[in-house]
């Protein structure tokens, strides 16, 4: 989470490597796949209920958007 002058945004860093992980948080290359999936799921749920911009460090262009609910899952909306 970054904050400046009252504005906030999230940089995904290595937590999320591709937007498809929003629909499939269990898709993982992490050392601890279970913990990674839980972390992604928790953060996506939190972000989907807010209008916080998300910048996907490893995402193909466009890299900035928002997490939105898509049924029981989430997706990246630009």
Secondary structure, DSSP 4 states (H G I P E B T S, - for coil): -EEETTEEEEE-TTS-SSTHHHH-TT---STTHHHHHHHHHHHHHHHHTS--EEE-TTPPSP-EEEEEEETTEEEEE-
